[in-house]
Amino acid sequence: MRPVRFGGSSRFGGAPNFVALGDSLTEGVGDPVGDGAWRGWAALLAAGLGEEPARFTNLAVSGSQTRDVLERQLPAALELRPGLVSVVVGVNDTLRCTFDIQAVAARLDQVYAALTEQGAVLLTACLPDPGTMLGLPGALAHPLARRQRAVNTVVHALSDRYGALHLHACEGDWITDRAMWSADRLHPGERGHRQLALRFHTLLAEHGLATGPAPSPEPEFPGPTRSASLRWLATAGTGWVARRCTDLLPQLLTLAADELRHRARGTSARLDLRTSAAVSAALAALSVAEQPDAA
């Protein structure tokens, strides 16, 4: 494991320069602040990094996959030369029929390498699987859970390789506490975003990298009413599901059928072993690529 490094300013002396990369979670979806704008955990964290206000840039875009972070967000982040950078992404990759853990690993490896080589402190997180959060039936939820576990395993390994500060956000009571989540069940509400910001702040403070006040866990705005949540699910939420089902549903039904066949035969463990082998191969490929004589 590489040691945690700090660049841009000494222990965030002066105004910290914090850049956030990722998808809708980091964009702040679920934590509205009026006029259609989102705030989110990264903005809440930025306010408590130091005695002076942080220079904060949020490059995260809803729907982003690891390819988008590598090709679009990373170049912009490198130009900003952040002292602290967060990369939280991967759930959208699991929701696509093109999911490939080896490609996910290779992209994340390039992103982490480029940012840490520039001297930034890297923040990462593993995330709960979308099937469980959506409450899907087991045959549909298990393939998605297997994919998310694969992404989390890769993030764990690469976080260790590059000395990142890693948050185990796929664990804890907050996952099953409905008060933490927005109407869509996939994005945290304000309470959930505050919980993520607080946990990241604690992690940074333990390494002497956050000296400002910790974010409050208490919400600033009232949560959505039940009628508002149902209205969202009937309008924007339905559209969200439809867009992803067009891409994922045919394959997910095939995966579910495979799940049921293995369950009937008592061979479900083979599916887990297959995923573990794919993750091991993906990480082994990165190790080979790092060898000087690999070409």
N, C-alpha and C positions, 0 to 999 in steps of 0.2 A: 504493500500500500504506500502510495506517495503521501508525504506529509501535507497537511492543509497549508496552502500558500495564500498570501495576501498581496494584491497589487493595487495600484492606483493611488493609495494613500496609506499612511501607516496606521494600522488599527482603526481605520475610518476616521483618522484625525482630519479635521476639516469636514467638508460636506461629502458624505459617501456617494459614490456613483453606482447605482443599482440598476441593472437591466434585467427584465423578465422575459423569458421565451416560453412558448407553449401554445396551448389551445384555449378553449372556452373557460376552463377552470381558472387559468391564470389571467385571462382577459377580465374575469370577474362576474361572469354570468351567474345569476342567482342573488347578486348583491346590488340591486339598483339604487341609484342616488338621484333620480329625477331626470327628466328630459331624455329618457331613453338611454342614459349613460350607465355604465357598470363601474364598480370600484374594485372589490375583490381583495383576496388575502395579500397579494403582493403590494398593493398600494397601502394597505393597513400596516404591513411590515415596514415599508419604507419610512413611515412616519416615526418609527422608534429605533432606527439604526444608530443614530448619534445625537449629540447635543444640537447640531445644526441640521436643518432640513436636508434630506437626501436629494440628490439629483436622480430622479426616477424616470425611467423610460419603459413603458410596457409595449413590447413588440408582439405579444401573444394575439392570436387571431382564432376566433371560433371555428371549429372544424379542422384545424391543422393536424397533420400527421407528422411523423418524424421526417419525411421527405421535405415538407414545407419548412420545418425548422432549419434543416440543413441548407436548403437552397435559397430560402428567402429571408429568414430571420437571422441566421448566423452572420451573414455578411454585414448586415446593419449593426448587429451587436458588436462585432469586431471594430467597426469604425468608431463606436462610442467609447471603446477601451474601458469597460467597467471594472471596478474593483470587486464588485459582487455581482454574480449572475445566477439566475435560477433557470433550470431547464426541467419542466414538468410536462411530459407529453407521452403518448403511447396508447391511450384508450381508444382514440379514433382509428388507429391502425387495427385494433382488434375487431372493430365494427365494419371492416371492409372485406370483400371476398378475395382481395389481393393480399391478405395478411401473409407475411413471410418473416419469421423471427430472425433469420439470418440477415435479411436486409435491414430490419429494425436495429439489430445490434451493430451492424456496420455503420449506419447513419449516426447513431448515438455516439459511437466511438469517435467518429470524425468531429462531431460537435463538441464533445467533452475535451478532446485533445486540443482543438484550436483555441478554446477559451482558456484552458489552464496553461497552455504554452504562452499565452499573452499575460499571464500572471493573475488572472481573476480567481477569487474564491468561488467555488461552484456549489450551488444548492440543488439537490435532487430529491425526489420522493417516489415511493411506490404507492400504488392506488388500489382501491377496492374494485372488484370486477363489476362491469355494468349489468350483467345478467342478474346477479343477486340484488343490486340496487333497484332494478326495474321490477323485481319480483316475478321473473319469468319462471315457467315450469322447469323442473329439473333437467329434462332432456334438452331443452333449449339453453338453460343457464349454464350447465356444466361445460359445454364446448367454449363458451365465452370466458368462463372462469379459468379454464385451462390456458387459454390464450393470454389472459391478464397475468396469470402466475408466471408464464414464460417471459413476458415483458418485465415483470418485477424482478425476476431472477437475473435477467440481463442488466437491469438498472443497478441492482445490488452489486454485481460483479464489477461493472464499469465504474461505479461510484468509488468502490474500494481501490480500483486501479489508478484512478486519477485524484484520489485524496479528497473527494467531495464530502460535504456535510450532508448526510442523507437522513431524510425523515421517513419513518415507517408509517405513512398515512393510511396504509391498508389495515392497520390494527387499531384497536381501541373502541370504547363504548360509543364514540361519536358516530360510528358507521351505522349503528342500529337505532340511534336517537332521531326520530322523525323531525324533532324541532331543529335539528342541524341542517335539514335538507329542504330544497325548494320544491315546488309542485311537480317538477319533472322527475324527481328522485335520482337524477344523475348529477346535478350540480348542487353544491352547498347553498343554503340560504345565508343571510347575513351572519347568523350565529356560527354556521359551519366555516365560513370564510374567516371569521374572527378566531375560531379555534385553530385553523391552519396557521394563521399569522402568528398567534401566540406560541404555538409549538415550534415554528421556525425561529422566532425571536429567542426562545429558551435555548435552542440548539446553538445559535450564534453567540448568545451571551456566555454559554459555557466555554466557548473558545475565545472570549474576550473581544468578539467582533460586533457586538451590539451593546451600546452604552446608553441608548435613549430609553424612554419609558416603554414598557411592554404594552402591546395592544390590549384594550379592555375586552373581556369575553362577552360583555353585555351589549346587546344590540342598541343601535342609535335610533333605528326606525322600527315601527310595528311590523310584525310579520304579515304575510298575505292572508286574507280571510279564506275560509273554505270555498266560498263562492268564487273568489278571484282565482283560486288554484284550479277549480273545476273549469272556469272559463278559459284559463290558459291552456289546460290540457285539451279542451275541445277545439281550440283554434291553432295557436302556434305549436303546441305540443303534438297535435295530430300531424301537422306538416313535418315536424322534425322526424317523427317515427316513419312517416311515409317515404321521406327522402332516403333514409338509411335502409329501409326494408327493400326498396328497389334494388339496392346494391347487394345487401347481405342476405335477405330472406331466403332466396333459393338455395344458397350454399348452407345456410344455417339449418334449413329443413333436412338437407342431406346429412349434415353433422349430427342432427338430433336422431335421425333414423339409425345412423351408425352407433350412436350412444345406446339406443334402445336394444339393438342387436347384441352388443357386447354385454349389456346388463342382463339380458335373457340367458346368455351363455355363461355368465359369471366371469367374464374376461375383461371387465372394465379397467383393471389395472394396466392392461396393455396400452390403452389410450394415454394414460399418465406416463408410462415408460416411453412411448413414442414421442411425447412432447419433451420429456427430459432429455432424450437423445438428440432432438432437434436443437435444444438450447445448448447442450454441450458441444455440438458440432459448430454452432454459430460462434461460440466463444473461442473454440479451438481454432477456427478460421482466422479470427482476429489475432490470436497469438502467433500463428504462422506468418501472417502478413507483417508482423512487427519484426520478424527475423531479418537481419541484414542481407542474408543470402536467399530470401524467399523468392525473389524474381527468377 
